Amino acid sequence: MSNPDSFINEVTEELRRDKMMSYLRRYGWIAALAVVLIVGGAAWNEWRKASERASAEAFGDAVLAALENNDSADRVRALDAIETTGAQRGLLQLMRAGELLEQDRSAALTALQSAADDDALPDAYRQLAALKRVIAGGADIPLAERETVLAGLSQPGQPLRPLALEQEALLQLEQGNRERAIEILTDLLSQSDVSDTLRRRTSQLLTALGGELAAG
């Protein structure tokens, strides 16, 4: 290679280095920021998990302490004093409702409705709140509303379907639809996910209505 060629190559290489350094000076902060974000993100994620764990433990301890009160009214007051975040609020409403049913039915139904409407709660808890409200409210809740709630809860695949079917049968009896109630109870007994207690209760009601139990 001639000296001019060698000189040109050296100059070209030097220009490449200068351009690279210029890029680093201009855009190097992006790479640095990415590293900071990755490291910071991992640290924040660990901190968030630890905070959530501590919050859940504190919430559990507060609930247990509240339930240790001997008087139901004192338990409700203690539950009301607990600070909550996210799904804890709906869970607390469920527990409050259980206590309030003994002393203030209207307030209990309001608490159950709040839990049923709480999007932060898992669906299973929201459905439980809706079912408990229908059972506890009885005729105080409009018939059409109860039918709508139970129709949703009794769909195939829903976790509370057996209990919802039982309530649907009772709702039919309330309206004097004995044959329809028998059909629902018979269908309920054919389900595989029915507890022994519910199966026994359903069988007794079906027999009392004059329905026939399946053989075996």
mmCIF file of the C-alpha atoms, coordinates in Angstrom:
data_MODEL
# 
_entry.id   MODEL 
# 
loop_
_atom_site.group_PDB 
_atom_site.id 
_atom_site.type_symbol 
_atom_site.label_atom_id 
_atom_site.label_alt_id 
_atom_site.label_comp_id 
_atom_site.label_asym_id 
_atom_site.label_entity_id 
_atom_site.label_seq_id 
_atom_site.pdbx_PDB_ins_code 
_atom_site.Cartn_x 
_atom_site.Cartn_y 
_atom_site.Cartn_z 
_atom_site.occupancy 
_atom_site.B_iso_or_equiv 
_atom_site.pdbx_formal_charge 
_atom_site.auth_seq_id 
_atom_site.auth_comp_id 
_atom_site.auth_asym_id 
_atom_site.auth_atom_id 
_atom_site.pdbx_PDB_model_num 
ATOM 1   C CA . MET A 1 1   ? 0.000   0.000   0.000  1.00 0.00 ? 1   MET A CA 1 
ATOM 2   C CA . SER A 1 2   ? 1.433   3.419   -0.983 1.00 0.00 ? 2   SER A CA 1 
ATOM 3   C CA . ASN A 1 3   ? 2.029   6.139   1.555  1.00 0.00 ? 3   ASN A CA 1 
ATOM 4   C CA . PRO A 1 4   ? -0.876  8.261   0.219  1.00 0.00 ? 4   PRO A CA 1 
ATOM 5   C CA . ASP A 1 5   ? -3.225  5.287   0.574  1.00 0.00 ? 5   ASP A CA 1 
ATOM 6   C CA . SER A 1 6   ? -1.992  4.642   4.109  1.00 0.00 ? 6   SER A CA 1 
ATOM 7   C CA . PHE A 1 7   ? -2.435  8.304   4.979  1.00 0.00 ? 7   PHE A CA 1 
ATOM 8   C CA . ILE A 1 8   ? -5.987  8.319   3.561  1.00 0.00 ? 8   ILE A CA 1 
ATOM 9   C CA . ASN A 1 9   ? -6.862  5.201   5.569  1.00 0.00 ? 9   ASN A CA 1 
ATOM 10  C CA . GLU A 1 10  ? -5.507  6.763   8.751  1.00 0.00 ? 10  GLU A CA 1 
ATOM 11  C CA . VAL A 1 11  ? -7.486  9.931   8.157  1.00 0.00 ? 11  VAL A CA 1 
ATOM 12  C CA . THR A 1 12  ? -10.633 7.925   7.378  1.00 0.00 ? 12  THR A CA 1 
ATOM 13  C CA . GLU A 1 13  ? -10.209 5.886   10.542 1.00 0.00 ? 13  GLU A CA 1 
ATOM 14  C CA . GLU A 1 14  ? -9.645  9.055   12.552 1.00 0.00 ? 14  GLU A CA 1 
ATOM 15  C CA . LEU A 1 15  ? -12.797 10.568  11.093 1.00 0.00 ? 15  LEU A CA 1 
ATOM 16  C CA . ARG A 1 16  ? -14.743 7.429   12.043 1.00 0.00 ? 16  ARG A CA 1 
ATOM 17  C CA . ARG A 1 17  ? -13.461 7.716   15.617 1.00 0.00 ? 17  ARG A CA 1 
ATOM 18  C CA . ASP A 1 18  ? -14.356 11.391  15.740 1.00 0.00 ? 18  ASP A CA 1 
ATOM 19  C CA . LYS A 1 19  ? -17.826 10.666  14.413 1.00 0.00 ? 19  LYS A CA 1 
ATOM 20  C CA . MET A 1 20  ? -18.294 7.838   16.936 1.00 0.00 ? 20  MET A CA 1 
ATOM 21  C CA . MET A 1 21  ? -17.229 10.101  19.798 1.00 0.00 ? 21  MET A CA 1 
ATOM 22  C CA . SER A 1 22  ? -19.604 12.741  18.502 1.00 0.00 ? 22  SER A CA 1 
ATOM 23  C CA . TYR A 1 23  ? -22.451 10.203  18.522 1.00 0.00 ? 23  TYR A CA 1 
ATOM 24  C CA . LEU A 1 24  ? -21.544 9.112   22.041 1.00 0.00 ? 24  LEU A CA 1 
ATOM 25  C CA . ARG A 1 25  ? -21.454 12.703  23.255 1.00 0.00 ? 25  ARG A CA 1 
ATOM 26  C CA . ARG A 1 26  ? -24.760 13.393  21.562 1.00 0.00 ? 26  ARG A CA 1 
ATOM 27  C CA . TYR A 1 27  ? -26.666 10.175  22.269 1.00 0.00 ? 27  TYR A CA 1 
ATOM 28  C CA . GLY A 1 28  ? -24.715 8.382   24.961 1.00 0.00 ? 28  GLY A CA 1 
ATOM 29  C CA . TRP A 1 29  ? -27.075 9.697   27.631 1.00 0.00 ? 29  TRP A CA 1 
ATOM 30  C CA . ILE A 1 30  ? -29.822 7.509   26.129 1.00 0.00 ? 30  ILE A CA 1 
ATOM 31  C CA . ALA A 1 31  ? -27.861 4.340   26.859 1.00 0.00 ? 31  ALA A CA 1 
ATOM 32  C CA . ALA A 1 32  ? -26.988 5.620   30.326 1.00 0.00 ? 32  ALA A CA 1 
ATOM 33  C CA . LEU A 1 33  ? -30.619 6.439   30.980 1.00 0.00 ? 33  LEU A CA 1 
ATOM 34  C CA . ALA A 1 34  ? -31.688 2.975   29.786 1.00 0.00 ? 34  ALA A CA 1 
ATOM 35  C CA . VAL A 1 35  ? -29.290 1.377   32.276 1.00 0.00 ? 35  VAL A CA 1 
ATOM 36  C CA . VAL A 1 36  ? -30.573 3.598   35.070 1.00 0.00 ? 36  VAL A CA 1 
ATOM 37  C CA . LEU A 1 37  ? -34.179 2.776   34.201 1.00 0.00 ? 37  LEU A CA 1 
ATOM 38  C CA . ILE A 1 38  ? -33.522 -0.966  34.087 1.00 0.00 ? 38  ILE A CA 1 
ATOM 39  C CA . VAL A 1 39  ? -31.704 -0.972  37.418 1.00 0.00 ? 39  VAL A CA 1 
ATOM 40  C CA . GLY A 1 40  ? -34.171 1.486   38.946 1.00 0.00 ? 40  GLY A CA 1 
ATOM 41  C CA . GLY A 1 41  ? -37.129 -0.472  37.587 1.00 0.00 ? 41  GLY A CA 1 
ATOM 42  C CA . ALA A 1 42  ? -35.900 -3.688  39.173 1.00 0.00 ? 42  ALA A CA 1 
ATOM 43  C CA . ALA A 1 43  ? -35.326 -1.927  42.492 1.00 0.00 ? 43  ALA A CA 1 
ATOM 44  C CA . TRP A 1 44  ? -38.759 -0.262  42.332 1.00 0.00 ? 44  TRP A CA 1 
ATOM 45  C CA . ASN A 1 45  ? -40.420 -3.592  41.539 1.00 0.00 ? 45  ASN A CA 1 
ATOM 46  C CA . GLU A 1 46  ? -38.823 -5.200  44.598 1.00 0.00 ? 46  GLU A CA 1 
ATOM 47  C CA . TRP A 1 47  ? -39.811 -2.221  46.741 1.00 0.00 ? 47  TRP A CA 1 
ATOM 48  C CA . ARG A 1 48  ? -43.400 -2.399  45.423 1.00 0.00 ? 48  ARG A CA 1 
ATOM 49  C CA . LYS A 1 49  ? -43.644 -6.115  46.218 1.00 0.00 ? 49  LYS A CA 1 
ATOM 50  C CA . ALA A 1 50  ? -42.302 -5.537  49.725 1.00 0.00 ? 50  ALA A CA 1 
ATOM 51  C CA . SER A 1 51  ? -44.725 -2.630  50.242 1.00 0.00 ? 51  SER A CA 1 
ATOM 52  C CA . GLU A 1 52  ? -47.702 -4.681  49.049 1.00 0.00 ? 52  GLU A CA 1 
ATOM 53  C CA . ARG A 1 53  ? -46.691 -7.561  51.310 1.00 0.00 ? 53  ARG A CA 1 
ATOM 54  C CA . ALA A 1 54  ? -46.343 -5.250  54.294 1.00 0.00 ? 54  ALA A CA 1 
ATOM 55  C CA . SER A 1 55  ? -49.701 -3.616  53.506 1.00 0.00 ? 55  SER A CA 1 
ATOM 56  C CA . ALA A 1 56  ? -51.438 -6.988  53.260 1.00 0.00 ? 56  ALA A CA 1 
ATOM 57  C CA . GLU A 1 57  ? -49.929 -8.146  56.554 1.00 0.00 ? 57  GLU A CA 1 
ATOM 58  C CA . ALA A 1 58  ? -50.922 -4.913  58.295 1.00 0.00 ? 58  ALA A CA 1 
ATOM 59  C CA . PHE A 1 59  ? -54.450 -5.206  56.905 1.00 0.00 ? 59  PHE A CA 1 
ATOM 60  C CA . GLY A 1 60  ? -54.739 -8.822  58.064 1.00 0.00 ? 60  GLY A CA 1 
ATOM 61  C CA . ASP A 1 61  ? -53.488 -7.962  61.548 1.00 0.00 ? 61  ASP A CA 1 
ATOM 62  C CA . ALA A 1 62  ? -55.966 -5.070  61.817 1.00 0.00 ? 62  ALA A CA 1 
ATOM 63  C CA . VAL A 1 63  ? -58.892 -7.274  60.720 1.00 0.00 ? 63  VAL A CA 1 
ATOM 64  C CA . LEU A 1 64  ? -57.983 -10.002 63.203 1.00 0.00 ? 64  LEU A CA 1 
ATOM 65  C CA . ALA A 1 65  ? -57.693 -7.433  65.981 1.00 0.00 ? 65  ALA A CA 1 
ATOM 66  C CA . ALA A 1 66  ? -61.099 -5.969  65.053 1.00 0.00 ? 66  ALA A CA 1 
ATOM 67  C CA . LEU A 1 67  ? -62.785 -9.376  65.060 1.00 0.00 ? 67  LEU A CA 1 
ATOM 68  C CA . GLU A 1 68  ? -61.440 -10.133 68.541 1.00 0.00 ? 68  GLU A CA 1 
ATOM 69  C CA . ASN A 1 69  ? -63.976 -7.689  70.013 1.00 0.00 ? 69  ASN A CA 1 
ATOM 70  C CA . ASN A 1 70  ? -66.766 -9.537  71.813 1.00 0.00 ? 70  ASN A CA 1 
ATOM 71  C CA . ASP A 1 71  ? -69.559 -7.167  70.817 1.00 0.00 ? 71  ASP A CA 1 
ATOM 72  C CA . SER A 1 72  ? -70.750 -7.035  67.187 1.00 0.00 ? 72  SER A CA 1 
ATOM 73  C CA . ALA A 1 73  ? -71.106 -3.235  67.254 1.00 0.00 ? 73  ALA A CA 1 
ATOM 74  C CA . ASP A 1 74  ? -67.532 -2.925  68.528 1.00 0.00 ? 74  ASP A CA 1 
ATOM 75  C CA . ARG A 1 75  ? -66.332 -5.204  65.733 1.00 0.00 ? 75  ARG A CA 1 
ATOM 76  C CA . VAL A 1 76  ? -68.054 -3.035  63.135 1.00 0.00 ? 76  VAL A CA 1 
ATOM 77  C CA . ARG A 1 77  ? -66.544 0.143   64.593 1.00 0.00 ? 77  ARG A CA 1 
ATOM 78  C CA . ALA A 1 78  ? -63.091 -1.442  64.598 1.00 0.00 ? 78  ALA A CA 1 
ATOM 79  C CA . LEU A 1 79  ? -63.511 -2.600  60.994 1.00 0.00 ? 79  LEU A CA 1 
ATOM 80  C CA . ASP A 1 80  ? -64.637 0.894   59.978 1.00 0.00 ? 80  ASP A CA 1 
ATOM 81  C CA . ALA A 1 81  ? -61.430 2.353   61.432 1.00 0.00 ? 81  ALA A CA 1 
ATOM 82  C CA . ILE A 1 82  ? -59.152 0.210   59.247 1.00 0.00 ? 82  ILE A CA 1 
ATOM 83  C CA . GLU A 1 83  ? -57.437 2.043   56.399 1.00 0.00 ? 83  GLU A CA 1 
ATOM 84  C CA . THR A 1 84  ? -57.732 0.191   53.098 1.00 0.00 ? 84  THR A CA 1 
ATOM 85  C CA . THR A 1 85  ? -56.384 0.323   49.576 1.00 0.00 ? 85  THR A CA 1 
ATOM 86  C CA . GLY A 1 86  ? -57.490 -1.421  46.403 1.00 0.00 ? 86  GLY A CA 1 
ATOM 87  C CA . ALA A 1 87  ? -59.214 -4.768  46.879 1.00 0.00 ? 87  ALA A CA 1 
ATOM 88  C CA . GLN A 1 88  ? -58.951 -4.461  50.674 1.00 0.00 ? 88  GLN A CA 1 
ATOM 89  C CA . ARG A 1 89  ? -61.853 -2.014  50.617 1.00 0.00 ? 89  ARG A CA 1 
ATOM 90  C CA . GLY A 1 90  ? -64.217 -4.555  49.060 1.00 0.00 ? 90  GLY A CA 1 
ATOM 91  C CA . LEU A 1 91  ? -63.090 -7.344  51.376 1.00 0.00 ? 91  LEU A CA 1 
ATOM 92  C CA . LEU A 1 92  ? -63.714 -5.104  54.360 1.00 0.00 ? 92  LEU A CA 1 
ATOM 93  C CA . GLN A 1 93  ? -67.237 -4.365  53.097 1.00 0.00 ? 93  GLN A CA 1 
ATOM 94  C CA . LEU A 1 94  ? -67.929 -8.106  52.937 1.00 0.00 ? 94  LEU A CA 1 
ATOM 95  C CA . MET A 1 95  ? -66.810 -8.560  56.545 1.00 0.00 ? 95  MET A CA 1 
ATOM 96  C CA . ARG A 1 96  ? -68.730 -5.498  57.715 1.00 0.00 ? 96  ARG A CA 1 
ATOM 97  C CA . ALA A 1 97  ? -71.880 -6.818  56.065 1.00 0.00 ? 97  ALA A CA 1 
ATOM 98  C CA . GLY A 1 98  ? -71.612 -10.091 57.973 1.00 0.00 ? 98  GLY A CA 1 
ATOM 99  C CA . GLU A 1 99  ? -71.532 -8.177  61.235 1.00 0.00 ? 99  GLU A CA 1 
ATOM 100 C CA . LEU A 1 100 ? -74.143 -5.597  60.252 1.00 0.00 ? 100 LEU A CA 1 
ATOM 101 C CA . LEU A 1 101 ? -76.751 -8.231  59.364 1.00 0.00 ? 101 LEU A CA 1 
ATOM 102 C CA . GLU A 1 102 ? -77.237 -8.739  63.099 1.00 0.00 ? 102 GLU A CA 1 
ATOM 103 C CA . GLN A 1 103 ? -77.889 -5.079  63.852 1.00 0.00 ? 103 GLN A CA 1 
ATOM 104 C CA . ASP A 1 104 ? -78.554 -2.997  60.701 1.00 0.00 ? 104 ASP A CA 1 
ATOM 105 C CA . ARG A 1 105 ? -79.856 -4.942  57.726 1.00 0.00 ? 105 ARG A CA 1 
ATOM 106 C CA . SER A 1 106 ? -80.117 -1.904  55.483 1.00 0.00 ? 106 SER A CA 1 
ATOM 107 C CA . ALA A 1 107 ? -76.495 -0.953  56.134 1.00 0.00 ? 107 ALA A CA 1 
ATOM 108 C CA . ALA A 1 108 ? -75.472 -4.561  55.512 1.00 0.00 ? 108 ALA A CA 1 
ATOM 109 C CA . LEU A 1 109 ? -77.178 -4.575  52.122 1.00 0.00 ? 109 LEU A CA 1 
ATOM 110 C CA . THR A 1 110 ? -75.450 -1.295  51.243 1.00 0.00 ? 110 THR A CA 1 
ATOM 111 C CA . ALA A 1 111 ? -72.071 -2.773  52.204 1.00 0.00 ? 111 ALA A CA 1 
ATOM 112 C CA . LEU A 1 112 ? -72.728 -5.864  50.082 1.00 0.00 ? 112 LEU A CA 1 
ATOM 113 C CA . GLN A 1 113 ? -73.712 -3.714  47.115 1.00 0.00 ? 113 GLN A CA 1 
ATOM 114 C CA . SER A 1 114 ? -70.499 -1.714  47.501 1.00 0.00 ? 114 SER A CA 1 
ATOM 115 C CA . ALA A 1 115 ? -68.463 -4.922  47.462 1.00 0.00 ? 115 ALA A CA 1 
ATOM 116 C CA . ALA A 1 116 ? -70.371 -6.281  44.469 1.00 0.00 ? 116 ALA A CA 1 
ATOM 117 C CA . ASP A 1 117 ? -69.657 -3.056  42.535 1.00 0.00 ? 117 ASP A CA 1 
ATOM 118 C CA . ASP A 1 118 ? -65.970 -2.871  43.496 1.00 0.00 ? 118 ASP A CA 1 
ATOM 119 C CA . ASP A 1 119 ? -63.919 -3.441  40.326 1.00 0.00 ? 119 ASP A CA 1 
ATOM 120 C CA . ALA A 1 120 ? -60.763 -3.892  42.406 1.00 0.00 ? 120 ALA A CA 1 
ATOM 121 C CA . LEU A 1 121 ? -62.143 -7.114  43.909 1.00 0.00 ? 121 LEU A CA 1 
ATOM 122 C CA . PRO A 1 122 ? -61.682 -10.476 42.158 1.00 0.00 ? 122 PRO A CA 1 
ATOM 123 C CA . ASP A 1 123 ? -64.874 -11.620 40.404 1.00 0.00 ? 123 ASP A CA 1 
ATOM 124 C CA . ALA A 1 124 ? -65.414 -14.479 42.867 1.00 0.00 ? 124 ALA A CA 1 
ATOM 125 C CA . TYR A 1 125 ? -65.666 -12.038 45.801 1.00 0.00 ? 125 TYR A CA 1 
ATOM 126 C CA . ARG A 1 126 ? -67.916 -9.674  43.863 1.00 0.00 ? 126 ARG A CA 1 
ATOM 127 C CA . GLN A 1 127 ? -70.225 -12.564 42.978 1.00 0.00 ? 127 GLN A CA 1 
ATOM 128 C CA . LEU A 1 128 ? -70.265 -13.711 46.597 1.00 0.00 ? 128 LEU A CA 1 
ATOM 129 C CA . ALA A 1 129 ? -71.297 -10.213 47.695 1.00 0.00 ? 129 ALA A CA 1 
ATOM 130 C CA . ALA A 1 130 ? -74.063 -10.102 45.069 1.00 0.00 ? 130 ALA A CA 1 
ATOM 131 C CA . LEU A 1 131 ? -75.398 -13.523 46.110 1.00 0.00 ? 131 LEU A CA 1 
ATOM 132 C CA . LYS A 1 132 ? -75.313 -12.691 49.822 1.00 0.00 ? 132 LYS A CA 1 
ATOM 133 C CA . ARG A 1 133 ? -77.194 -9.473  49.105 1.00 0.00 ? 133 ARG A CA 1 
ATOM 134 C CA . VAL A 1 134 ? -79.948 -11.351 47.254 1.00 0.00 ? 134 VAL A CA 1 
ATOM 135 C CA . ILE A 1 135 ? -80.258 -13.885 50.082 1.00 0.00 ? 135 ILE A CA 1 
ATOM 136 C CA . ALA A 1 136 ? -80.152 -11.293 52.867 1.00 0.00 ? 136 ALA A CA 1 
ATOM 137 C CA . GLY A 1 137 ? -82.362 -8.765  51.102 1.00 0.00 ? 137 GLY A CA 1 
ATOM 138 C CA . GLY A 1 138 ? -85.147 -11.159 50.124 1.00 0.00 ? 138 GLY A CA 1 
ATOM 139 C CA . ALA A 1 139 ? -88.372 -9.393  49.223 1.00 0.00 ? 139 ALA A CA 1 
ATOM 140 C CA . ASP A 1 140 ? -86.838 -6.004  50.086 1.00 0.00 ? 140 ASP A CA 1 
ATOM 141 C CA . ILE A 1 141 ? -84.985 -6.234  46.759 1.00 0.00 ? 141 ILE A CA 1 
ATOM 142 C CA . PRO A 1 142 ? -87.212 -5.960  43.666 1.00 0.00 ? 142 PRO A CA 1 
ATOM 143 C CA . LEU A 1 143 ? -88.044 -9.321  42.117 1.00 0.00 ? 143 LEU A CA 1 
ATOM 144 C CA . ALA A 1 144 ? -86.718 -8.350  38.681 1.00 0.00 ? 144 ALA A CA 1 
ATOM 145 C CA . GLU A 1 145 ? -83.383 -7.294  40.187 1.00 0.00 ? 145 GLU A CA 1 
ATOM 146 C CA . ARG A 1 146 ? -83.009 -10.570 42.066 1.00 0.00 ? 146 ARG A CA 1 
ATOM 147 C CA . GLU A 1 147 ? -83.843 -12.537 38.923 1.00 0.00 ? 147 GLU A CA 1 
ATOM 148 C CA . THR A 1 148 ? -81.225 -10.630 36.928 1.00 0.00 ? 148 THR A CA 1 
ATOM 149 C CA . VAL A 1 149 ? -78.502 -11.152 39.528 1.00 0.00 ? 149 VAL A CA 1 
ATOM 150 C CA . LEU A 1 150 ? -79.229 -14.862 39.926 1.00 0.00 ? 150 LEU A CA 1 
ATOM 151 C CA . ALA A 1 151 ? -79.450 -15.390 36.167 1.00 0.00 ? 151 ALA A CA 1 
ATOM 152 C CA . GLY A 1 152 ? -75.911 -14.076 35.838 1.00 0.00 ? 152 GLY A CA 1 
ATOM 153 C CA . LEU A 1 153 ? -74.545 -16.077 38.762 1.00 0.00 ? 153 LEU A CA 1 
ATOM 154 C CA . SER A 1 154 ? -76.131 -19.351 37.602 1.00 0.00 ? 154 SER A CA 1 
ATOM 155 C CA . GLN A 1 155 ? -74.520 -19.391 34.160 1.00 0.00 ? 155 GLN A CA 1 
ATOM 156 C CA . PRO A 1 156 ? -72.397 -22.496 33.402 1.00 0.00 ? 156 PRO A CA 1 
ATOM 157 C CA . GLY A 1 157 ? -68.833 -22.068 34.591 1.00 0.00 ? 157 GLY A CA 1 
ATOM 158 C CA . GLN A 1 158 ? -69.619 -19.513 37.285 1.00 0.00 ? 158 GLN A CA 1 
ATOM 159 C CA . PRO A 1 159 ? -68.088 -20.421 40.679 1.00 0.00 ? 159 PRO A CA 1 
ATOM 160 C CA . LEU A 1 160 ? -71.310 -19.906 42.663 1.00 0.00 ? 160 LEU A CA 1 
ATOM 161 C CA . ARG A 1 161 ? -73.635 -21.561 40.140 1.00 0.00 ? 161 ARG A CA 1 
ATOM 162 C CA . PRO A 1 162 ? -74.968 -24.316 42.486 1.00 0.00 ? 162 PRO A CA 1 
ATOM 163 C CA . LEU A 1 163 ? -75.911 -21.821 45.205 1.00 0.00 ? 163 LEU A CA 1 
ATOM 164 C CA . ALA A 1 164 ? -77.410 -19.462 42.649 1.00 0.00 ? 164 ALA A CA 1 
ATOM 165 C CA . LEU A 1 165 ? -79.550 -22.286 41.221 1.00 0.00 ? 165 LEU A CA 1 
ATOM 166 C CA . GLU A 1 166 ? -80.854 -23.050 44.699 1.00 0.00 ? 166 GLU A CA 1 
ATOM 167 C CA . GLN A 1 167 ? -81.869 -19.414 45.113 1.00 0.00 ? 167 GLN A CA 1 
ATOM 168 C CA . GLU A 1 168 ? -83.482 -19.408 41.672 1.00 0.00 ? 168 GLU A CA 1 
ATOM 169 C CA . ALA A 1 169 ? -85.623 -22.379 42.739 1.00 0.00 ? 169 ALA A CA 1 
ATOM 170 C CA . LEU A 1 170 ? -86.653 -20.577 45.920 1.00 0.00 ? 170 LEU A CA 1 
ATOM 171 C CA . LEU A 1 171 ? -87.469 -17.497 43.868 1.00 0.00 ? 171 LEU A CA 1 
ATOM 172 C CA . GLN A 1 172 ? -89.764 -19.571 41.668 1.00 0.00 ? 172 GLN A CA 1 
ATOM 173 C CA . LEU A 1 173 ? -91.497 -20.955 44.755 1.00 0.00 ? 173 LEU A CA 1 
ATOM 174 C CA . GLU A 1 174 ? -91.954 -17.402 46.030 1.00 0.00 ? 174 GLU A CA 1 
ATOM 175 C CA . GLN A 1 175 ? -93.894 -16.718 42.821 1.00 0.00 ? 175 GLN A CA 1 
ATOM 176 C CA . GLY A 1 176 ? -95.890 -19.960 43.080 1.00 0.00 ? 176 GLY A CA 1 
ATOM 177 C CA . ASN A 1 177 ? -94.080 -21.652 40.176 1.00 0.00 ? 177 ASN A CA 1 
ATOM 178 C CA . ARG A 1 178 ? -93.724 -25.090 41.784 1.00 0.00 ? 178 ARG A CA 1 
ATOM 179 C CA . GLU A 1 179 ? -93.038 -27.036 38.578 1.00 0.00 ? 179 GLU A CA 1 
ATOM 180 C CA . ARG A 1 180 ? -90.318 -24.639 37.489 1.00 0.00 ? 180 ARG A CA 1 
ATOM 181 C CA . ALA A 1 181 ? -88.739 -24.872 40.942 1.00 0.00 ? 181 ALA A CA 1 
ATOM 182 C CA . ILE A 1 182 ? -88.699 -28.672 40.642 1.00 0.00 ? 182 ILE A CA 1 
ATOM 183 C CA . GLU A 1 183 ? -86.989 -28.417 37.250 1.00 0.00 ? 183 GLU A CA 1 
ATOM 184 C CA . ILE A 1 184 ? -84.265 -26.160 38.658 1.00 0.00 ? 184 ILE A CA 1 
ATOM 185 C CA . LEU A 1 185 ? -83.696 -28.384 41.700 1.00 0.00 ? 185 LEU A CA 1 
ATOM 186 C CA . THR A 1 186 ? -83.493 -31.483 39.507 1.00 0.00 ? 186 THR A CA 1 
ATOM 187 C CA . ASP A 1 187 ? -80.948 -29.733 37.293 1.00 0.00 ? 187 ASP A CA 1 
ATOM 188 C CA . LEU A 1 188 ? -79.002 -28.695 40.384 1.00 0.00 ? 188 LEU A CA 1 
ATOM 189 C CA . LEU A 1 189 ? -78.728 -32.285 41.603 1.00 0.00 ? 189 LEU A CA 1 
ATOM 190 C CA . SER A 1 190 ? -77.321 -33.319 38.221 1.00 0.00 ? 190 SER A CA 1 
ATOM 191 C CA . GLN A 1 191 ? -74.334 -30.984 38.649 1.00 0.00 ? 191 GLN A CA 1 
ATOM 192 C CA . SER A 1 192 ? -71.006 -32.512 39.661 1.00 0.00 ? 192 SER A CA 1 
ATOM 193 C CA . ASP A 1 193 ? -69.762 -29.556 41.703 1.00 0.00 ? 193 ASP A CA 1 
ATOM 194 C CA . VAL A 1 194 ? -72.494 -29.604 44.356 1.00 0.00 ? 194 VAL A CA 1 
ATOM 195 C CA . SER A 1 195 ? -71.363 -29.921 47.962 1.00 0.00 ? 195 SER A CA 1 
ATOM 196 C CA . ASP A 1 196 ? -72.771 -32.709 50.138 1.00 0.00 ? 196 ASP A CA 1 
ATOM 197 C CA . THR A 1 197 ? -74.583 -30.193 52.336 1.00 0.00 ? 197 THR A CA 1 
ATOM 198 C CA . LEU A 1 198 ? -76.221 -28.451 49.377 1.00 0.00 ? 198 LEU A CA 1 
ATOM 199 C CA . ARG A 1 199 ? -77.077 -31.784 47.730 1.00 0.00 ? 199 ARG A CA 1 
ATOM 200 C CA . ARG A 1 200 ? -78.777 -32.978 50.909 1.00 0.00 ? 200 ARG A CA 1 
ATOM 201 C CA . ARG A 1 201 ? -80.671 -29.711 51.305 1.00 0.00 ? 201 ARG A CA 1 
ATOM 202 C CA . THR A 1 202 ? -81.774 -29.766 47.663 1.00 0.00 ? 202 THR A CA 1 
ATOM 203 C CA . SER A 1 203 ? -82.911 -33.381 47.856 1.00 0.00 ? 203 SER A CA 1 
ATOM 204 C CA . GLN A 1 204 ? -85.035 -32.661 50.913 1.00 0.00 ? 204 GLN A CA 1 
ATOM 205 C CA . LEU A 1 205 ? -86.678 -29.654 49.245 1.00 0.00 ? 205 LEU A CA 1 
ATOM 206 C CA . LEU A 1 206 ? -87.257 -31.573 46.011 1.00 0.00 ? 206 LEU A CA 1 
ATOM 207 C CA . THR A 1 207 ? -88.900 -34.437 47.895 1.00 0.00 ? 207 THR A CA 1 
ATOM 208 C CA . ALA A 1 208 ? -91.086 -32.005 49.853 1.00 0.00 ? 208 ALA A CA 1 
ATOM 209 C CA . LEU A 1 209 ? -92.262 -30.516 46.553 1.00 0.00 ? 209 LEU A CA 1 
ATOM 210 C CA . GLY A 1 210 ? -93.165 -33.929 45.192 1.00 0.00 ? 210 GLY A CA 1 
ATOM 211 C CA . GLY A 1 211 ? -90.285 -34.156 42.764 1.00 0.00 ? 211 GLY A CA 1 
ATOM 212 C CA . GLU A 1 212 ? -88.489 -37.398 41.986 1.00 0.00 ? 212 GLU A CA 1 
ATOM 213 C CA . LEU A 1 213 ? -84.900 -38.062 42.960 1.00 0.00 ? 213 LEU A CA 1 
ATOM 214 C CA . ALA A 1 214 ? -82.674 -39.653 40.339 1.00 0.00 ? 214 ALA A CA 1 
ATOM 215 C CA . ALA A 1 215 ? -81.800 -43.274 41.009 1.00 0.00 ? 215 ALA A CA 1 
ATOM 216 C CA . GLY A 1 216 ? -78.405 -43.867 42.544 1.00 0.00 ? 216 GLY A CA 1 
# 
